[in-house]
Amino acid sequence: MGAMTSDAASTPTTPRQLADSYVVELAELNPILSTALGLRPHDDRVPDLSPAGYAASRDLAARTLEQLDALGDITDDLEQRCATLLRDRLGVVLEGFAAGDYSREIRNIFGPAQAVRQMFSLMPTATDEDWGAIERRMGKVGEAYDSWMQTLDEGRSRGLLAAPRQVRELAGLLDQWVSTNWWREFVSVGPQDRSEALGAAADSATEATKRLSAYLTGSYLPDAEGTPDAVGEERYRRSARAIVGADIDPQEAYEWAWGEYLRIRAEMEELAERILPGSTPVEAMRHLDEHGRRVEGVDEVRQWLQDMMDQAIRDLDGTHFDIAEPIKVVEAMIAPSGSAAAPYYTRPSVDFSRPGRTWLPTLGRTAFPVYDLISTWYHEGVPGHHLQLAQWVHVAPELSLFQTSVGSSSGATEGWALYAERLMDELGYLDDESRMGYLDAQMMRAIRVVIDIGMHLEKTIPDDSPLAPGQVWTPELGEKFFGMHSGRPADFIASEIIRYLGWPAQAISYKLGERVWLEGRAAARAAHEARGEEFDLKAWHMKALSLGALGLDDLATELARL
């Protein structure tokens, strides 16, 4: 980190220096990034989410691209890889700005409103100084939310609006934060001598949350009425370039994913017969919900997940991975109330002072069947997101902070996490119960591609579909189709459909990314065998995890030649 700061302070002469300079400047503009990376532990700023704040980020991206062009020809392979990534990622940033996508970014997960709240979960809380920063920052939440309303107003003035479904969902989430008194709950564990000031800051944040919800339902929603859920092919492909990291062919992806759906369905039907003879896959999963292994208690399931990840590290280190000491620390956490329904992972800080963390939303439950948690925690924790993203932190000094943080796209990261689930199945870690959960997760990811592309591009449902063949996909048909094939609860499925509609192309990154990882592994294995060499899977894993961020197209090339 010290070397990066020094390079960033001088005039960059290489793509990696320029990339790190960009991250440092972006973190100055965006306190959310600063906190996520752990660059300023006592940062008490809130993000400027106004049009001027977004314009500053746009100008930084444009200026950085100009500096990259001025560096001239790049001959070093490592520098060239960084230059390619930087050019691609900043290009899609500018593309999104030009289209005004930032001015209608309302969704039920990982949107601007949620990111402001998430900042606090990533801040240190060990000292009085830590809580002083939290107190000051929480008192400014209203500034962040008020500035975002200015941006949403700009979108309204340009006719760029989120669909009503997204507006209502976010307003409902905000109301839930208020009704559960989330801000007060967060500061309730702070120092006693700061309780009054922390409480006042929390009350200020609560009032800001109420104000934002009232704006969404009272001012924004009437203008948004009539905005379609489907975003159309132009915006969809633009979103895919930004999120997936590739310029996809939606029709090819749609047809391939339908084939995956049929393949996985056949596997699930065979497994259901073994678990509960005569049952469908969904009936078998309902049986496991009631009669399968389970963990009772919220803290108990958190500890169970922690033990599972710790055991995976012990088993995999030295056999299929070489895990550096800082990466061996990962924390299982319970997600705060008012989170979306899906589990998630947060990366470690740049100095590992804050470890990587997995987060489980309980959705009010106190009993947890484990058949559908096991492969999910291989995905979120070890060997999934944690091994990849913490390894990136570990190798950042050899690459660049940009290549190991800001430059990442979902195709490479979610693709790895889905590959990690498959790897644990290949290694024999899944019995029939947990393998049903794994196949349920695989089915979900295949269905995501089908219905995400289907709903946004209004595709026709295939003739061999068990639901509405020949009809055009709608959110209602997507939700019903998902429910027919999933063991997940109805509220989770409803949340997922809203997520896909509000975050076009993010949902397809998992399965399309996994395809690239599997094809890359197969190509590398074939190349080794063609040379008469033994393919070392552990060595391949470590080289692959040390590449840093790449778009899917570039990732496929790099994986094949490792």
Secondary structure by P-SEA (a helix, b strand, c coil): caaaaaaaacccccaaaaaaaaaaaaaaacaaaaaaacccccccccccccaaaaaaaaaaaaaaaaaaaaccccccaaaaaaaaaaaaaaaaaaaaaaaccccccccccccaaaaaaacccccccccaaaaaaaaaaaaaaaaaaaaaaaaaaaaaaacccccaaaaaaaaaaaaaaaaaaaaaaaaccccccaaaaaaaaaaaaaaaaaaaaaaaacccccccccccccccaaaaaaaaaaccccccaaaaaaaaaaaaaaaaaaaaaaaaaaacccccaaaaaaaaaccccccccaaaaaaaaaaaaaaaaaaaccccccccccccbbbbbbcccccccccccccccccccccbbbbbbcccccccccaaaaaaaaaacccccccaaaaaaaaccccccccccccccaaaaaaaaaaaaaaaaaaccccaaaaaaaaaaaaaaaaaaaaaaaaaacccccccccccccccccaaaaaaaaaacccccaaaaaaaaaaaaacccccaaaaaaaaaaaaaaaaaaaaaaaacccccaaaaaaaaaacccccaaaaaaaaaac
